Each structure stands twice: as structure tokens, then as C-alpha cells.
Amino acid sequence: MTLSLHSPLKIGNHALAHRVVMAPLTRMRASEPGAAPHALNAQYYAQRASRGGLIIAEATQISWQGKGYPRTPGIHTEEQVSGWKTVVNAIHQKGGIVFLQLWHVGRISHSSHHPDGSLPVSASAVRPAGETFAAGFKRMPYETPRALLTGEIPSIIEQYDRAAALALEAGFNGVELHAANGYLIDQFLQDGTNHRTDQYGGSIENRARLLLDVTDRLIARLGPARVGVRMSPFGSVNDMRDSDPLSINRFAIEALSDRGIAYLHLIEPRVNAGLREDPNIDAPPSVASLFRPSFAGPLIVSGGFTKATAEAGIRAGTADAIAFGRAFIANPDLPYRMAVDAPLNPYDRPTFYGGAEKGYTDYPALQVEQGAA
Ligand SMILES: Cc1cc2nc3c(=O)[nH]c(=O)nc-3n(C[C@H](O)[C@H](O)[C@H](O)COP(=O)(O)O)c2cc1C
């Protein structure tokens, strides 16, 4: 049987009805100052839920220290848990499945996001180039982060563990560890940002240790069927580099494969140009085909896919499911549109981050346009 985007797929203990996954998408529309999801966020996710469809909810900080941008949601207070419950219930009511992406941004934070005004933390004191969104959407240069002490690492692992417990309390079907795009776990993986000399730096085994320690803790908390991991091998988003990306990523992916996690989620480096410009998709060194042999479980792949390239990847077996980002922002009924080969709404980049309904809950669904139910 030839596989397609609309073939079923088992992820963890869930039977997905199709393989059109909603990628994690930061939209900076949580409440302030509580960083909690609210009714508008529940409406947005409900619009994008489908029966048997997998949604990976946006990157969600596990602590104030892990927060990197204005109005991103958290999963470390009771107010946030109760906000997420409304989101999860709305998705479940439509028969959808939802994992929460757990996020500590490390050096990509800014002291203005921390109630105590403390500096961002990272593997080493290496400042990212460029500017970020500080509190109140103010553009500010990045700060030089403080290198975490070896003795502080257990408390970072605790933050992930507690967030996973709260995600379960909120009703999520699982969690996705954000180990991609230059955030904290990635800052430990890559030697451009990790100059440590303790057991979390130096060799490949040491640089992968935080990723694997956190993954093991999440597995202990939730079981492997409820834990996914997202990585961006060869990615340069957020000023990242490594002297030998193939070796560190192959080692980490094989170690994740041995742990029998629910899925591995890879981002194709063709989106390196950043999500601020349209990427050049003409020269895609495919990390999906490169690492497919290293991971035994389900592989979700993301980054610049069209329906045609997604179908080709699934047919060829280089991906088991495709996560769509920008197309899902603009098309709440993307799985349906792809099933019937309908044209897609174009996305509106200026409304990606911040604001309210505009560019968030006002993209039309096909059924509504046609006046059907
Ligand atoms: C507005 C926006 C927000 C994003 N937020 C996240 C995020 O929270 N976590 C993450 O891992 N990736 C994030 N990404 C990356 C997407 O998940 C996805 O990998 C990327 O958009 C490429 O897929 P696409 O070409 O289908 O858009 C974001 C991308 C965009 C455009």
C-alpha cells in the first residue's frame, strides 16, 4: 500500500487519522503578566484541531528563567495550568491530540523577562549576535548570559520535570522537548555555545548529557509514549554553530532511538534563513534522509514543505508525518484542504507575533467560505 499524508499513523498510544501535524508556533498572545493561555488561544487551537490530528502546542516556558519573549505562555503556575486546561479541552472536544512543547530559552532570554531581573543562563557565557524582544516588545541587544554552575543543572532538570507534571495535570496527551533552534538544550549540544569543562561539556557524550538527562526525567515522569523530542541538526537559527554537526546529532538521535520515545521531530535546515524571510528551498540538505537510519520510531519532519513535497517524503519513507507551520497559521482547516487539494490562504507575516484576533483567529476555513457546516 502506498502511504500518503492521509494514511493513519501510530504516535505513542494514539492512532492518528492523518499525518498533517500542526507544528509548534509561538504567537505571543498569552495574558500578561501571568503568561497564561486564555479564551482566544483556546479558540485558535480549536479552529486548528481535527479528529485524530496531532497538534504540537507552541513553545511554553518551564519557568520565568526560561522565558524569552513577551506574551509567551508558561507551564509553571496554577493560573497557567488552568488556562491550558481550556485549550486542551477545546482540542479534545474536536477529537484532536495535543502535545505541549517544553521550552527553556537559555541565553535567548533577557533580564527584563525575569521578575528578579537576573541575567539569562546558558551552557557558557557566549552572547548571541543581534537584538531580541525584551519585555514590552522593546528591541534590545542580547545580554551575555551567565554560565550555569554544574550544581545548578539538577534544578534545570527539575524545572522540566515539574512542567511535565503540570502538562499532564492540564490534560495534554504528551510533551515535546524543545531541543532545537538555539534554545537551552541546543546551547549545550553545540560547541559554538558550549565551552564547558565539566561533565556537560567537551566530548559529544558530555554535550548530549543535558538532552538525555532531561529526556530520561520526562520518560520517568510520563512514560516514553508521551515524550517527543524536537531537534534542528545543522540549524543556525539564533546564531548557532557546531564544528561537527553530523557527529553530535547522530549520537544524540541514536541515544533517543534507544529510549523508545513517541517520536523524533526534525527541522530541515533550509529554514535557517529564519522565519523572518521566506527561505530558499532550492538547496535542501535533507536531515530527514540523513538521520532516518539513526532513529527507529516515528519521525516527524518540518520546514518548507508543500503538499507535494510532503507526500513525496512520506511515500519515500524519509518522514512518517509532516509538521506544517506557516500554512497552519493561515489555514485552520489545513488537513481537510490538503485532503481535497483545495487552495491555501496566504499567511500574513506582520501578524505572526503579538496582537489579538487579527492574523490569529480570523483566517477563514473552507467550509465557512462555502457556507457549509
Ligand atoms: C511564527 C512562527 C513561530 C514559531 N514558533 C516555534 C516554536 O514555538 N517552537 C518551535 O520549535 N518552532 C517554532 N517555529 C518553527 C515552526 O515550527 C516550523 O518548523 C517552521 O515554521 C517551518 O515550517 P513551515 O515551513 O511549514 O512554516 C515557528 C515558526 C513560525 C513561522
The ligand as a Gaussian input file, in Angstrom:
#p B3LYP/6-31G(d) Opt

LIG

0 1
 C        5.504000      32.390000      13.740000
 C        6.357000      31.172000      13.986000
 C        6.529000      30.699000      15.272000
 C        7.279000      29.547000      15.529000
 N        7.380000      29.076000      16.803000
 C        8.022000      27.907000      17.051000
 C        8.002000      27.329000      18.343000
 O        7.364000      27.837000      19.290000
 N        8.711000      26.187000      18.529000
 C        9.404000      25.577000      17.515000
 O       10.036000      24.544000      17.741000
 N        9.395000      26.092000      16.273000
 C        8.704000      27.207000      16.012000
 N        8.637000      27.690000      14.721000
 C        9.130000      26.855000      13.619000
 C        7.956000      26.010000      13.052000
 O        7.522000      25.045000      13.992000
 C        8.323000      25.291000      11.739000
 O        9.331000      24.353000      11.980000
 C        8.763000      26.284000      10.691000
 O        7.793000      27.304000      10.532000
 C        8.989000      25.637000       9.334000
 O        7.800000      25.052000       8.863000
 P        6.927000      25.763000       7.691000
 O        7.843000      25.928000       6.530000
 O        5.825000      24.749000       7.430000
 O        6.432000      27.058000       8.214000
 C        7.917000      28.866000      14.461000
 C        7.742000      29.349000      13.155000
 C        6.971000      30.472000      12.910000
 C        6.759000      30.941000      11.491000

